Amino acid sequence: MCAMDRGPIFIGGLDRSGKTLLRLMLSSHPNIAMTRRSYMWTDFYKRFGDLSNRVNFERCLAAMLRHKSMRFLEPDIDRIRREFWQGEPTYARLFGLFHLHHAEKLGKTRWGDQLASIERYANPILLAFPSAKIIHIMRDPRERYIDSNKSLSRRRGKAGWEAARWLSSALLAKRNLRHFPENYMVIRYEDFISRPEQTLRDVCSFIGECFEPSMLTMEGAERFGEQDANNLPKNSKSDMISGGESGRSTRLIRKREIAILQAFAKQEMATNGYLLEQPRFSLAEWCVYYLVDWPMNLLGFTAWRLFDARQPV
């Protein structure tokens, strides 16, 4: 059945995982308005105290209006102030008003947002919006690592840092699926690219909307500047939805970086269906791996874990 559930839709997961492509497809739906990187939850949630205090509310609102992402939404500030005080004065409700008004201007009945790592906020989001749907995109960490390295020079310890980021996201996916099985969906980038129509049909079923063929061509999708184009696969539009970007060999990464990524993330990689490679090292390569690569990337891995532990949610 179509349009059973009118809750907001969130797209999460790490960068370079296909979030932009899915957002553009969803925003092609006649009922759905999708924004990108509003940063409301990551930058403003709980940062200004209790919003039932009008001083705190005005401080939060002023900070939001200074944020560059707000210019895309073109908010009606007087309307937001007026409607905010007509209901429960919470962060989630304030954020929702921005999105709801934007959707109304587009003639859409449902709103959503794309933001990397929104999965961290699944608990407060679903407490505030019990009918919300969160779609978490996973990608092979080795393929993702290729896309995150656009130059031949790489920062020492980055493989460990990125492995920690991927592992954190994968564990959040597992936790949220367990806690919110009706509200949370995990899809693999590789499945999305190789079977776009079936994946979109599954997503539409999950969010309670009818599948529309126009979603595959992204016809009428709202775009937000050059960043949308930059974050899409670099091949033609037809390749974007026919696997043209999927399955590149991890030989593009140094063997030692593959080994680092797999050493830290192998259990969750296997859980998510990513087969491990068996890099073969010469004696000299083993020495460099254990004496240089491992300690530097262990430091990067630990640094991310410490950073992650300090996050507010």
Contacts in CASP RR format, 6 or more apart in sequence:
PFRMAT RR
TARGET T0000
AUTHOR 0000-0000-0000
METHOD contacts of the structure
MODEL  1
MCAMDRGPIFIGGLDRSGKTLLRLMLSSHPNIAMTRRSYMWTDFYKRFGD
LSNRVNFERCLAAMLRHKSMRFLEPDIDRIRREFWQGEPTYARLFGLFHL
HHAEKLGKTRWGDQLASIERYANPILLAFPSAKIIHIMRDPRERYIDSNK
SLSRRRGKAGWEAARWLSSALLAKRNLRHFPENYMVIRYEDFISRPEQTL
RDVCSFIGECFEPSMLTMEGAERFGEQDANNLPKNSKSDMISGGESGRST
RLIRKREIAILQAFAKQEMATNGYLLEQPRFSLAEWCVYYLVDWPMNLLG
FTAWRLFDARQPV
1 208 0 8 1.000
2 208 0 8 1.000
2 209 0 8 1.000
2 210 0 8 1.000
3 31 0 8 1.000
3 208 0 8 1.000
3 209 0 8 1.000
3 210 0 8 1.000
4 208 0 8 1.000
5 131 0 8 1.000
5 133 0 8 1.000
5 207 0 8 1.000
5 208 0 8 1.000
6 109 0 8 1.000
6 110 0 8 1.000
6 131 0 8 1.000
7 110 0 8 1.000
7 129 0 8 1.000
7 131 0 8 1.000
7 132 0 8 1.000
7 133 0 8 1.000
8 96 0 8 1.000
8 99 0 8 1.000
8 110 0 8 1.000
8 111 0 8 1.000
8 112 0 8 1.000
8 113 0 8 1.000
8 129 0 8 1.000
8 132 0 8 1.000
8 133 0 8 1.000
9 26 0 8 1.000
9 32 0 8 1.000
9 34 0 8 1.000
9 110 0 8 1.000
9 111 0 8 1.000
9 112 0 8 1.000
9 113 0 8 1.000
9 132 0 8 1.000
9 133 0 8 1.000
9 134 0 8 1.000
9 135 0 8 1.000
9 207 0 8 1.000
10 112 0 8 1.000
10 113 0 8 1.000
10 114 0 8 1.000
10 115 0 8 1.000
10 118 0 8 1.000
10 125 0 8 1.000
10 132 0 8 1.000
10 133 0 8 1.000
10 134 0 8 1.000
10 135 0 8 1.000
11 19 0 8 1.000
11 22 0 8 1.000
11 23 0 8 1.000
11 26 0 8 1.000
11 34 0 8 1.000
11 112 0 8 1.000
11 113 0 8 1.000
11 114 0 8 1.000
11 115 0 8 1.000
11 118 0 8 1.000
11 134 0 8 1.000
11 135 0 8 1.000
11 137 0 8 1.000
12 19 0 8 1.000
12 114 0 8 1.000
12 115 0 8 1.000
12 116 0 8 1.000
12 117 0 8 1.000
12 118 0 8 1.000
12 119 0 8 1.000
12 134 0 8 1.000
12 135 0 8 1.000
12 136 0 8 1.000
12 137 0 8 1.000
13 19 0 8 1.000
13 116 0 8 1.000
13 117 0 8 1.000
13 118 0 8 1.000
13 119 0 8 1.000
13 136 0 8 1.000
13 137 0 8 1.000
13 138 0 8 1.000
13 169 0 8 1.000
14 116 0 8 1.000
14 117 0 8 1.000
14 139 0 8 1.000
14 144 0 8 1.000
14 165 0 8 1.000
14 166 0 8 1.000
14 169 0 8 1.000
15 116 0 8 1.000
15 148 0 8 1.000
16 139 0 8 1.000
16 144 0 8 1.000
16 147 0 8 1.000
16 148 0 8 1.000
17 137 0 8 1.000
17 138 0 8 1.000
17 139 0 8 1.000
17 144 0 8 1.000
17 189 0 8 1.000
18 137 0 8 1.000
18 139 0 8 1.000
18 189 0 8 1.000
18 192 0 8 1.000
18 231 0 8 1.000
19 114 0 8 1.000
19 116 0 8 1.000
19 137 0 8 1.000
19 231 0 8 1.000
20 36 0 8 1.000
20 114 0 8 1.000
20 228 0 8 1.000
20 231 0 8 1.000
20 232 0 8 1.000
21 192 0 8 1.000
21 232 0 8 1.000
21 233 0 8 1.000
21 240 0 8 1.000
22 114 0 8 1.000
22 135 0 8 1.000
22 137 0 8 1.000
22 192 0 8 1.000
22 203 0 8 1.000
23 34 0 8 1.000
23 36 0 8 1.000
23 114 0 8 1.000
24 34 0 8 1.000
24 218 0 8 1.000
24 221 0 8 1.000
24 223 0 8 1.000
24 228 0 8 1.000
24 232 0 8 1.000
25 196 0 8 1.000
25 200 0 8 1.000
25 215 0 8 1.000
25 216 0 8 1.000
25 218 0 8 1.000
25 221 0 8 1.000
26 32 0 8 1.000
26 34 0 8 1.000
26 203 0 8 1.000
26 215 0 8 1.000
27 33 0 8 1.000
27 34 0 8 1.000
27 220 0 8 1.000
27 221 0 8 1.000
27 222 0 8 1.000
28 212 0 8 1.000
28 214 0 8 1.000
28 215 0 8 1.000
28 217 0 8 1.000
28 218 0 8 1.000
28 219 0 8 1.000
28 220 0 8 1.000
28 221 0 8 1.000
29 204 0 8 1.000
29 209 0 8 1.000
29 212 0 8 1.000
29 214 0 8 1.000
29 215 0 8 1.000
30 108 0 8 1.000
30 212 0 8 1.000
31 108 0 8 1.000
31 109 0 8 1.000
31 110 0 8 1.000
31 209 0 8 1.000
32 108 0 8 1.000
32 110 0 8 1.000
32 111 0 8 1.000
32 112 0 8 1.000
32 209 0 8 1.000
33 99 0 8 1.000
33 102 0 8 1.000
33 103 0 8 1.000
33 106 0 8 1.000
33 107 0 8 1.000
33 108 0 8 1.000
33 110 0 8 1.000
33 111 0 8 1.000
33 112 0 8 1.000
33 222 0 8 1.000
34 111 0 8 1.000
34 112 0 8 1.000
34 113 0 8 1.000
34 114 0 8 1.000
34 222 0 8 1.000
35 72 0 8 1.000
35 73 0 8 1.000
35 99 0 8 1.000
35 102 0 8 1.000
35 111 0 8 1.000
35 112 0 8 1.000
35 113 0 8 1.000
35 114 0 8 1.000
35 224 0 8 1.000
36 113 0 8 1.000
36 114 0 8 1.000
36 115 0 8 1.000
36 224 0 8 1.000
36 227 0 8 1.000
36 228 0 8 1.000
37 69 0 8 1.000
37 114 0 8 1.000
37 115 0 8 1.000
37 116 0 8 1.000
37 224 0 8 1.000
38 69 0 8 1.000
38 70 0 8 1.000
38 73 0 8 1.000
38 95 0 8 1.000
38 98 0 8 1.000
38 99 0 8 1.000
38 113 0 8 1.000
38 115 0 8 1.000
39 67 0 8 1.000
39 69 0 8 1.000
39 115 0 8 1.000
40 64 0 8 1.000
40 91 0 8 1.000
40 95 0 8 1.000
40 98 0 8 1.000
40 113 0 8 1.000
41 95 0 8 1.000
41 115 0 8 1.000
41 118 0 8 1.000
41 121 0 8 1.000
41 124 0 8 1.000
41 125 0 8 1.000
42 115 0 8 1.000
42 117 0 8 1.000
42 118 0 8 1.000
42 121 0 8 1.000
43 67 0 8 1.000
44 60 0 8 1.000
44 63 0 8 1.000
44 64 0 8 1.000
44 91 0 8 1.000
44 95 0 8 1.000
45 91 0 8 1.000
45 95 0 8 1.000
45 121 0 8 1.000
45 124 0 8 1.000
45 312 0 8 1.000
45 313 0 8 1.000
46 91 0 8 1.000
46 312 0 8 1.000
47 60 0 8 1.000
47 63 0 8 1.000
48 56 0 8 1.000
48 57 0 8 1.000
48 59 0 8 1.000
48 60 0 8 1.000
48 63 0 8 1.000
49 56 0 8 1.000
50 56 0 8 1.000
50 89 0 8 1.000
51 57 0 8 1.000
51 60 0 8 1.000
51 89 0 8 1.000
51 90 0 8 1.000
51 91 0 8 1.000
51 94 0 8 1.000
52 89 0 8 1.000
57 84 0 8 1.000
57 89 0 8 1.000
57 94 0 8 1.000
60 91 0 8 1.000
60 94 0 8 1.000
61 77 0 8 1.000
61 80 0 8 1.000
61 81 0 8 1.000
61 94 0 8 1.000
64 70 0 8 1.000
64 94 0 8 1.000
64 98 0 8 1.000
65 75 0 8 1.000
65 77 0 8 1.000
70 98 0 8 1.000
72 224 0 8 1.000
73 98 0 8 1.000
73 99 0 8 1.000
73 101 0 8 1.000
73 102 0 8 1.000
74 102 0 8 1.000
74 105 0 8 1.000
75 98 0 8 1.000
75 101 0 8 1.000
75 102 0 8 1.000
76 101 0 8 1.000
79 101 0 8 1.000
80 94 0 8 1.000
80 97 0 8 1.000
80 98 0 8 1.000
80 101 0 8 1.000
83 97 0 8 1.000
84 93 0 8 1.000
84 94 0 8 1.000
84 97 0 8 1.000
87 93 0 8 1.000
90 128 0 8 1.000
92 124 0 8 1.000
92 125 0 8 1.000
92 127 0 8 1.000
92 128 0 8 1.000
92 129 0 8 1.000
93 128 0 8 1.000
96 111 0 8 1.000
99 111 0 8 1.000
99 112 0 8 1.000
99 113 0 8 1.000
100 111 0 8 1.000
102 111 0 8 1.000
103 109 0 8 1.000
103 110 0 8 1.000
103 111 0 8 1.000
103 112 0 8 1.000
106 222 0 8 1.000
110 209 0 8 1.000
117 169 0 8 1.000
118 125 0 8 1.000
118 134 0 8 1.000
119 134 0 8 1.000
119 136 0 8 1.000
119 169 0 8 1.000
119 172 0 8 1.000
119 173 0 8 1.000
119 176 0 8 1.000
120 172 0 8 1.000
120 311 0 8 1.000
120 313 0 8 1.000
121 313 0 8 1.000
122 134 0 8 1.000
122 172 0 8 1.000
122 176 0 8 1.000
122 179 0 8 1.000
122 180 0 8 1.000
122 184 0 8 1.000
123 179 0 8 1.000
123 313 0 8 1.000
124 313 0 8 1.000
125 132 0 8 1.000
125 134 0 8 1.000
126 132 0 8 1.000
126 134 0 8 1.000
126 180 0 8 1.000
126 183 0 8 1.000
130 183 0 8 1.000
131 183 0 8 1.000
132 183 0 8 1.000
133 183 0 8 1.000
133 184 0 8 1.000
133 185 0 8 1.000
133 206 0 8 1.000
133 207 0 8 1.000
134 176 0 8 1.000
134 180 0 8 1.000
134 183 0 8 1.000
134 184 0 8 1.000
134 185 0 8 1.000
135 185 0 8 1.000
135 186 0 8 1.000
135 187 0 8 1.000
135 203 0 8 1.000
135 206 0 8 1.000
135 207 0 8 1.000
136 169 0 8 1.000
136 172 0 8 1.000
136 173 0 8 1.000
136 176 0 8 1.000
136 184 0 8 1.000
136 185 0 8 1.000
136 186 0 8 1.000
136 187 0 8 1.000
137 186 0 8 1.000
137 187 0 8 1.000
137 188 0 8 1.000
137 189 0 8 1.000
137 192 0 8 1.000
138 169 0 8 1.000
138 170 0 8 1.000
138 173 0 8 1.000
138 186 0 8 1.000
138 187 0 8 1.000
138 188 0 8 1.000
138 189 0 8 1.000
138 272 0 8 1.000
139 188 0 8 1.000
139 189 0 8 1.000
139 190 0 8 1.000
140 189 0 8 1.000
140 190 0 8 1.000
140 269 0 8 1.000
140 274 0 8 1.000
141 162 0 8 1.000
141 163 0 8 1.000
141 166 0 8 1.000
141 261 0 8 1.000
141 265 0 8 1.000
141 269 0 8 1.000
141 274 0 8 1.000
142 250 0 8 1.000
142 253 0 8 1.000
142 258 0 8 1.000
142 261 0 8 1.000
142 262 0 8 1.000
142 274 0 8 1.000
142 277 0 8 1.000
143 189 0 8 1.000
143 247 0 8 1.000
143 248 0 8 1.000
143 250 0 8 1.000
144 162 0 8 1.000
144 166 0 8 1.000
145 159 0 8 1.000
145 162 0 8 1.000
145 253 0 8 1.000
145 257 0 8 1.000
145 261 0 8 1.000
146 248 0 8 1.000
146 250 0 8 1.000
146 252 0 8 1.000
146 253 0 8 1.000
148 162 0 8 1.000
149 158 0 8 1.000
149 253 0 8 1.000
154 257 0 8 1.000
156 296 0 8 1.000
156 297 0 8 1.000
157 296 0 8 1.000
157 297 0 8 1.000
157 299 0 8 1.000
157 300 0 8 1.000
158 297 0 8 1.000
158 300 0 8 1.000
159 257 0 8 1.000
159 260 0 8 1.000
159 261 0 8 1.000
159 293 0 8 1.000
159 297 0 8 1.000
160 260 0 8 1.000
160 261 0 8 1.000
160 264 0 8 1.000
160 297 0 8 1.000
160 298 0 8 1.000
160 300 0 8 1.000
160 301 0 8 1.000
160 304 0 8 1.000
161 297 0 8 1.000
161 300 0 8 1.000
161 301 0 8 1.000
161 303 0 8 1.000
161 304 0 8 1.000
162 261 0 8 1.000
163 260 0 8 1.000
163 261 0 8 1.000
163 263 0 8 1.000
163 264 0 8 1.000
163 265 0 8 1.000
163 297 0 8 1.000
163 301 0 8 1.000
164 264 0 8 1.000
164 300 0 8 1.000
164 301 0 8 1.000
164 302 0 8 1.000
164 304 0 8 1.000
164 305 0 8 1.000
164 308 0 8 1.000
165 304 0 8 1.000
166 261 0 8 1.000
166 265 0 8 1.000
166 268 0 8 1.000
167 264 0 8 1.000
167 265 0 8 1.000
167 268 0 8 1.000
168 304 0 8 1.000
168 305 0 8 1.000
168 308 0 8 1.000
170 265 0 8 1.000
170 268 0 8 1.000
170 271 0 8 1.000
170 272 0 8 1.000
171 268 0 8 1.000
173 186 0 8 1.000
174 268 0 8 1.000
174 271 0 8 1.000
176 184 0 8 1.000
177 184 0 8 1.000
177 186 0 8 1.000
185 202 0 8 1.000
185 203 0 8 1.000
185 206 0 8 1.000
187 199 0 8 1.000
187 202 0 8 1.000
187 203 0 8 1.000
188 272 0 8 1.000
188 273 0 8 1.000
189 246 0 8 1.000
190 246 0 8 1.000
190 247 0 8 1.000
191 199 0 8 1.000
192 199 0 8 1.000
193 233 0 8 1.000
193 240 0 8 1.000
193 241 0 8 1.000
193 242 0 8 1.000
193 243 0 8 1.000
193 244 0 8 1.000
193 245 0 8 1.000
193 246 0 8 1.000
194 243 0 8 1.000
194 246 0 8 1.000
196 216 0 8 1.000
196 241 0 8 1.000
196 242 0 8 1.000
197 216 0 8 1.000
200 211 0 8 1.000
200 215 0 8 1.000
200 216 0 8 1.000
201 211 0 8 1.000
204 210 0 8 1.000
204 211 0 8 1.000
214 220 0 8 1.000
216 241 0 8 1.000
217 237 0 8 1.000
218 237 0 8 1.000
223 229 0 8 1.000
232 240 0 8 1.000
233 239 0 8 1.000
233 240 0 8 1.000
233 244 0 8 1.000
233 245 0 8 1.000
234 245 0 8 1.000
235 244 0 8 1.000
235 245 0 8 1.000
239 245 0 8 1.000
250 258 0 8 1.000
250 277 0 8 1.000
253 261 0 8 1.000
255 279 0 8 1.000
255 280 0 8 1.000
255 281 0 8 1.000
255 285 0 8 1.000
256 279 0 8 1.000
256 281 0 8 1.000
256 285 0 8 1.000
256 288 0 8 1.000
256 289 0 8 1.000
256 293 0 8 1.000
257 293 0 8 1.000
258 277 0 8 1.000
258 279 0 8 1.000
259 279 0 8 1.000
259 281 0 8 1.000
259 289 0 8 1.000
259 293 0 8 1.000
260 293 0 8 1.000
260 294 0 8 1.000
260 297 0 8 1.000
262 269 0 8 1.000
262 276 0 8 1.000
262 277 0 8 1.000
264 297 0 8 1.000
264 301 0 8 1.000
266 276 0 8 1.000
269 276 0 8 1.000
270 276 0 8 1.000
281 289 0 8 1.000
END
